[in-house]
Amino acid sequence: MLTPLAAKNIDTGMGLERLACVMQGKRTNYEIDTLAKLGNSVKSILKLKTPVPDDKIRSVYAIVDHARAVVFSIHDGAIPSNEGRGYVIRKLIRRAVWHGRQLGARQAFLYELVNPVIEVMKKPYPELKNAEKNLVLTIRSEEERFLETIEQGTQILEKMIAQTKHRKSNILSGEDIFKLYDTYGFPDELTEMIVLKHGLHVDLEGFEKLMDEQRERSKKGSDISSEIFAVSDFAKKLADIPKTKFLGYETLSTKGKVLFAEHAGDKYLVILDQSPFYGEGGGQVGDRGIFENAKFKGVVIDTQKEEDRILHYVRIEKGILSEGDTVHAEVNREIRDATRRNHTATHILQAVLRKQLGSHVRQLGSLVNEDKLRFDFSHPKALTQQEIKHAENAVNEIIRSKIQVCPEEKSIEDARKEGALAFFGDKYGDRVRLLRIGDTSLEFCGGTHCSNVGDIQAFMITKETSVGAGVRRIEAITGTDTIQNFVKQLEQSSQEQAEKLQAKKKESEARKVTKLSDAQIASMKIEWKGLFLIPRICNDYTRTINELRNEADHIINVMKEKTIAVVVTSDDKKVSIIVALTKDLENREDLSAKDMVSKIAAQFEGTGGGNKLFAQGGGKNPEKIESIININKLPQILG
């Protein structure tokens, strides 16, 4: 039921910047003092002549708006990605880059606006300055990735345009536009602009139809159902069930009254009036254990939490369970102990990383179970082996200190005043649970933990990887026995790998490999653009990419100058390609190994990459090698 407001007001939308616009007598928000400074920075970085024409100034304004938005968002922990808030940030960066291209930019530029944004906003937001390095690296990395996407997409689009013309059509299909957008992340606006320059049109209606179909699939794919019950059906029942009292901080076993029990197959979904089982949350998996009474025994295989009700998923071993029954509920102690070791270690790891790498480090995701901990955090580049070892040693030093772990409950205001870490996207009530580990860490956390850091015993980082642009992942294990078993497995695996390498070495030594002689290389050369082009198909002995590189280096070393080596090999499914140029061609603007390998790889429906003097690529259809890598065809492909 709607209730009329006591005071009926109108929201004019008069925010601070609109008020400044009126007070300063400007036409738009972008002309007020703060945003005008950012606009001038854009013009300076992109070397735009002033005054900027009306048809271009909107792109300047868009870049200003997007630059400010991504700086604040990334600082708050929203890292560019392909989903959720991260996807919004990725789109803002890409739109800014696109507007930059409209203004003539061909290189990364948006990261240069980080400092101007910080300077304009430093008085109300001084904390931005400490994160400047991370912001620059994250935004630049995302820009450069998108620029690579544009380069790759442009090559594919050029091929599509050629095929469209070959079909004597003047319209690029909606399917082609959608493929570029969906598979390669190539903006449809850029597709349209390039196509129009070739005198063709685009099937935007067909493209939008495919986009609508994709959106519909995404909606259907996001409908989540419980393992046993449809969420919509269960939600209706849940509202009438009293909340569960959680006792898991104090005990691992208790008697509980069954408030809800519904049966499906060999499982029950059970809600008790009180329970020691922790429902999955905050990255920590749900507890496992047993339920039993005189007429029933079951194994709790998972525990979830919904609206303060703890949901126990119980596999039946014998008997039946009914609402009103009382059961003995006991958490598996071994699993809980291992899980809380890993959870407490995660808090220590985060504190160590923030101290070691900087305050820009923020938790972006985690998984804590009895086997390991996984910690995702904001950081723009891979950790060095020295940084990994330093972090590992620092965590172990804190473990050896045997500091007490102290959970506290406070109002959310008091917790924030104390500087407790809480992260973007998490929801908290008026009262929050904090976890204090001496002077090391103070975080919002409702999970289960050790009572003393010494209970963790030992800590070992097993892996450090990338999750996406600006996001790193550390996986680690705790507990002396767990680490010892892991090390034994590593040693066994290393021994097996050593034996395999030794066998391969013997096989390689047994195989006679003869490189081309100087005379043979000289006899293969083709004159092209005043240079020597040497194609080499190496299916006679060269199989690995390293052998292929060595063959290309050998040709270049023999010829010394004015030479381009194209070396190719294949197996039953794929083609591998190396293009190498002699050092004297480094300053030739019309020559690039990277461009050449891309053109050749396209003939095999593949791609390539590299630099000015050396590049490699690959593709499929190995049966086409002889028809492509030859004296007549290769010069035509390279142009």
N, C-alpha and C positions, 0 to 999 in steps of 0.2 A: 504494500500500500504506500502511495506517495503522500508525504506530508508537506503542505505549503510552508515555505520559509517565512520566518517572522519579518525579515527585512528583504524585500525583493529588489536585488541589485542587478546591474548589467556588467559583465566582464568585458572591459574595453580592449583587453589584450595589451595594455600599456605597460610593457616591461621596461626594465632599466634602460636598455638601448634605444627603445622607441622614445622614451622620455628625453634621453640625451639628444636624440635627433631633433626633437621639437625645440628643446632649450638652446641648441647650438645653431638652429636655423638651417639644417641640412635637408637635402631632398630624400636621402635614404640612410638607413642605419650604417651602411658601409662608408659613409662620409664623415661619421663622428670621429673624434680625435683618436680613440684607441684602434678602431678598425681601419681608419685611413692609414695609420702607420703600417699595419700589416699589408694593406693594398700597395703601399709604396715599396715595401720589401719584395712583393711579388713582381712588380714592374722592374725593379732593379735586378733581381735574380734572373728574370727572363729577358732582360735587356729590351724592354718595350719602350717605344717612343711615346712621349706624352704630348698632348692628351690622347688617351687610348680611345679609339672609335667606339661608338655605342654598341656595334655588333660584336665587339671584343670584351667590353668592360664587364659583361655578365660572367664571362669565364674567370676574370680576375676576382670578382666577388665570390664566385663558387669556390675557388681555390682558398681564399681567405677563410671562408666558413668551414670548409672541410679540414683545413690544416689545424685550426683551433679545436675542432671537434675531436680529431684523432689524437692530438697531443693529450688532451684531458682524459679521453677514454682509455688510451694505452697506459697512462699514468695510474688510472684507477683499476687496471688489471684486465681490461678487455683487449686481448691480443688478436690480430688478424687471423682468421681461420675460415673454414667452410661451413660453419654452423653457428646458430644462435647469435649472440651479440658480436662474436668475432667476425661473422660474415658481414654484418653491417659495417664494421670498421674496414674490412677488406674492400667493400664496395665504395666507401667514401674515399679511400686512398686511390682506387682505380678511377673513380670519376674525376678526382683532382688531376691525376696524370692525364686523363683524356682531355680535360679542359686545357692543361698545359700544352698538349699537342696542337690544340686549336690555336694556341698562341705562338706556335713555332718550336716548342721544346721537344728535343729528341733524346735527352739524357735525363737521368734522375735529378729532380730539383726540389721535391716537396720537403725532403729532410732538412734542406737549408732554411726552411721557415720555422723549424723548432725553436731556434734561439730567438728570433723576433717575437714569436708567441710568448715565450717565457719572459722576455724583457717587458712586453706590454702588460702581462698579467702577474708579474713578480710581487707586486705590493700585496694584493689579496691572497696570492697563492705562492708564497716563497718556497714551498716544498718542491715545486716543479724543477728548480735549478739542480737539485741533487739527482734528479732522474734524467737530466739532459742527454748524457751519453747513451743511456739505454734507449731513449726515445729516438734519437738520431739513427742508431744502428737498426732498430726495429723497423722504422719507417723506410729507411733506405733499402733494407733487405727486401721488404715487400714491394717497393717501387721497381727494383731491379728484376725481381721475379716476374712482375707484370710486363716489363719491357721485353724480357725474353719471350714471354707469351705472345706479345704483339709481333715480334720478329718471326717466330715460328708460325703463327697464324697467318701472317702476310704471305709467306711462301706457299702455304696450303691454299689460301684464297686465290693466289695467282694461278695455281693449277686448276682450281675450280672454274675460274673465269675462262681459261683456255679451253677447258672441256665444254663449257656452255657455248662458247663461240663455235667450237667444232661441231656441235649439234645444231648450229645455225639458229640458236635461240638468243633472244636479247634480254632474258630474265633469269637472274640467279635464283634458284629454287629456295623455298622456305626450309626444305630439308638441309640444304647446304649451310644456310645462315644459322640454323639451329645447331648443326653439328659443330660449327666453329665456336658458337657461344657455349654450348653445353659441354663439349669435350675439351676444348682448348681455352675456354674463358675469354674468347675474343669478342669485344663489344660489338653489338649489332650496328651501333651508330658508325663505328669505324668501317665495318663491312660495307655499309651503304655508301659511305663517302668514297671508298676505293673503287667500288663497282661503278658508281656514276662517272668517275674519271675515265673509266674504260668504255664509256658510252653505253652501258647496260643499265637495267633496272633491277630492283629487288622485289621478291615476293614476300612483303611484310605481313600480308594477311595469312599466308601459309605458316610463316614463322610464329606469329602470335597464336595460331591454332595449336601448334606443337607445344608452345610455352604453356598454354592453358591446360593441355593434357598432362604436362609434367607437373604443374601445380596440383592438379587433381590427384595424381599418383602420390605426391608428397603428403597430401592431406590424409589419404587412405593409409599410407605407410606409417603415419604418426599415431594412428589409433592403437592405444596400448591396452591389452587385456591381461588380467591376472592369469597365472598358470592354471587356476581351477575355475575362477568365476569372472564373468564380465564385470568390468569396473562399474559400469552404470548400474547394474543390478545390485552389486555389493554395496555401493555407496548409499543406496536407499536403506539397507539394513543397518549399516554402520552407524547412522545417525541415532538409532535407538539403543545402541549398546553403550554402557558406562565406560569411562576411560579406565585404562589399565594402570595400576600403580607399579612403577618400575622399582625393583629392589636390587637390581644387579650391581649397584655400586657397593652394597654392604654384604651381599651373600650370593652364592652360586646355586642354592637350592631352597625351595620353599613349597608350601602347600598352596594350591590355587584353585579357585572355584571356576568351573567352565561356564562362561557367560554366552558363548556362541561356539557351536561345533557343526560344521557342514561337511558332508562326505562326498568325495568324488573319486571313483576308482579305488586305488589302494592308499589314498591320502585323506587327511582331514585338514581343514583350516580351523584353527582353534584360537579363541580369545579368552584369557583368564582375567579374573578381577585383580590379580597381582602376579608378577612374574620376575624372575631373575634374568631372563633372556633379553639381551640387547638387540633391538631392532635396527637393521642396517641404516646407517646415516653417517654423514660427515666423512665419507670415504671408508669407514670401517664396516666390514661385512657383518651380517647377522650371526648371532650365536647358534651353536648346534648342541644337542644333548638328548635327554630322554624325558618322556612323560609316562607315568605308570600309576596304576592303582590295582585293587584286587581283581578287576575284570578286564583291564586294558593295559597294553604296553605298546608304545610307539617311539620312533626315533624322530626327533626334531631335526629336519634337514635344512631348514632355513628360517630366519626370523626377520620380518619386516615391520615397519611402523606406519600407521596411517591415522592422522588426526588424534594423536595421543592414545591410540589403541595398538597394542602389540599383537601382531599377527604371527602365529606359529604354524608353519607348514609341517605336518606330522605324517610320516610314513607308518602305516599300521603294521605291527608285528603280530598282535593277537587281540581279540576282543573287540568291543565297541565302546564308543564314548558318547555321552549324552549331555545336554545342557543341564546344569545343576550338579553334575558330578564334581568330586574333588580329586585332584591328581597331585602326585609328587612330581614337581618340575625341577630338573637338575641340569645345569649347564656342564658341558664337557670341559673340565678344568684345564686339561692339557692344551686344548685348542684356544681357550680364552687366554691362558697365560702367554702363549706364543703370540697371539694377536695383540695383546696389550703391550708386549715388549716392542713390537713393530710400530704400534701407534705412538708410544712415548718417544721412540727413536725418531719418528717423523717430525715431531715438534722440535726436537733438538737439532735435527738436520736443517730445518728451515731457519732456525736462529743462527746456525753456523754459516749458512749460505748468505744470509742477509748481512752478516758481519764481514764475511770474506769478499763477496761480490758487490754488495751495495744494497741500499734500501729499496731499489727498484724490484728486487726479488719478491714475488708474491705467489702464494699458492694458487694454482689454477685448476687443480684437480688432484685427487689422491685415491689410492686403493690400499687398504690395510687388511690383511688376513693372516692366518697362522703361518703361511709359507714365506711371505716377503712383504715389503712395503714398496709402493710405487708413488713417487712424488713428482708432479708436474708443476713447473714454476716459470715465471717470466724472466727470460734472459736472452739477449740477442745472438749469442754465439756459443759454440760448443766449448765445454770446459776442457782445459788441457789436462794431461795426465798428472801434472804437478798440482793443479787446482783440485782434482778429484782426490788425490792422496792427502792433500792438506785438509780437505773437508772431512774425510774419513778419520784422519788422526785426531782432528778437533772434536768430533763426536765421541770417539773412544776416550779422549782425555776427560770429557764431561762425565761419561759413564763411570770412569774410575774414581771420580770425586764423590760418588755415592750421595748426591744431593737428594733431599726429600722432594717428592712430587706432591704438591698441595692443591687439591681441587677447592674452589671457592664459589659461592653463589652471591651475586651482587646485582644491583640495578644496572641496566644497560648504560645509563649516564655515567655512573661511577666507574664502570669498567672502561669506558672510553677515556675518561679523565686520567686513568692510570696508564693509558697507552696500550691497552690490550689489542692484539691484532685481530681484526675481523675483515672478511674479504668480500669484494664485490659479488653480488648475486646471492649471498647467504641471507637467510631470514632469521630474525631473533625476536623474542618476546620482551616484555618489560623487565623480567628477571632472567639473567643469563648465568651459565656455568662457565667458570674460568679455570684454566689449568696453569698453575704457576710452578716453574722449575727454577728455583732459586732466583738468581739475577739473569739467568740464561734466556728464559722464555716466559711470556704471558700471553695466552691465546684464549679466545672463545672456543670451547669444545665440550660437547656432551658425550664423548666416547669414553671407553674404559681404558685405564692406564695402570702402569706399575706404581707402587707406593714409594719406590726409591729407584733412581736411575741405575743404581748398581744391579738391579734385577735384570736389566737388559743384557748384562754379561759382556757382550762384544758386538761390534757393528762392522759390516763389510759392504762396500758399494760393488755391485756386480755388473752394472751397466749404466751408461750415460748416452742418451740418444736425443734426436730431435723429434718433436711431435708436430711441429709446424713452425712457420716463421715467428721468431721471437719466443718460442716455447720449448723448453728442454725437459727431459724426463730422466730422473735417477731411479734406479731400482736397487734395493739393498736387502740384506738379510741380517738377522740378529741371533744371539744365542750361541754359545760355544759349540754345542753339538751340531747345530745347523751349519755353522761355518766350516767346521771340520769335515762334515760330509760333502759340502760343496767343493772344498779344496780337493778332496779325494777324487771326486767326479771330474774336476778340471784336469788333474794329473793323469787320470785314466784316458780322458779324451785327447790330451796332448800327446800321450804315448801312441794312441791309435793314429793320430794325424801324422806323427813323425814316421810311423811305419808306412803309411800311405805315400808320404812324400819321398821316402827312400825308394819305394817300389817304382814311383813315377820317374825318379832320377835314373834308376837303372834302365827303365824302359826307354827314356830319352837318350841315354848314352848308347844304348844298343841300336838306336835308329840313326842311320847315317844322314847327316844334314850337310848339304853342300851349298854354300852361298854362290851367287853369280860371280863370275870373274869380271874384272874391269872391262875386258873386251866384250863379254856378253851384254853387260849393261850398256856400253856404247852402241852396240848393234840394235838395241831396242828403242832408242830415242826417236821422238817425232818432233819436228820443228813446228813450233806454235807460238805466234806473237813474238817472234824473235828469241824464244826460249826453247829449252828441251823438255818435252813432256814424255815421261817414261812410265807406261802402264805395265803392271806386273801381277799376274794371277798366280797365286802360290798354293794351289791345291795339291801340288806334288809332295810337299812335306810340311809346310807351315800350317799349323792348326790353331795355336793359341794367339791371343791378341798381342802378347808380349813378343812372340816370334815375329808377328807381322810388323810391329814397331821396329824391331831390330833390322828387319829386311829393308824398311823404308830408310832408316838411318844409314844403313850400308850403302844404298844407292846415292844418297845425298853426300856422304863422305867421299865416295869415289868421284862424283861429278864436280863437287865443290862449289859450282856457281851456275847461275842461269838455268836451274833445273827444278822441275816439279815431278815428284814421285807419287804415283797412284798405285797402292798395293792392296790387293783384294784376296780374300779367302772365303770359304764357306763350308758348312756341313750340310746335312740333309734338309735343314729347315731354314737356316739364316745365312745372311751375308755379312761379313765384317770388312770395313773399308778404312784405310789410312791414307791421308794426303799430307805430304811434307814438302816444304820449300827450302831451298838453300838460303843461307843467311843474307846473301847480297840482295835478296828480293824483299827485304823487310820494309823498305821505304816505298815500294811500288803500291800506290793507292788503288790500282785496279786489280790487285792480286790479294787473295785471302784464302788460306787453307780452309778456314771455317766455312766460307761461302761455297768453295768448290766441293767439299765433302757433302754439304747439304744438297747441292744440285745432283751429285752422283747418287746419294742415298735415296733421293726422291724417285729415281728410276727404278729402285727396288722397293718402293712404297715404304720408305723408312725416313729417318732423320739423322742429323749429326751435329757435332759441336766441337769447339776447340778455340784456337787463336790464330793469329796471323800466319805463323810458320808451321803449325802442326795441328791436325784435327783428326778425329775419328768418328765413324758413323756405322750404321747398320741398317739392314732391311731384310726382306724375305725374297722368295722366288730365286733361289740360287741357280736355277736352270738358265737364267737370263745373263749370267756373267759373261760368257763368251761373246754374246751379241752386243754388249754394252762397253766392256773394257777392251776396246780394240782401237787400232790406228784410225779407222774411219769414223767411228761413232763418238769416241771420247771428246775430241775437239769441239764437236757440235754441241754436246751437253754442256761443256764449260763455257761455251760462247766465244 
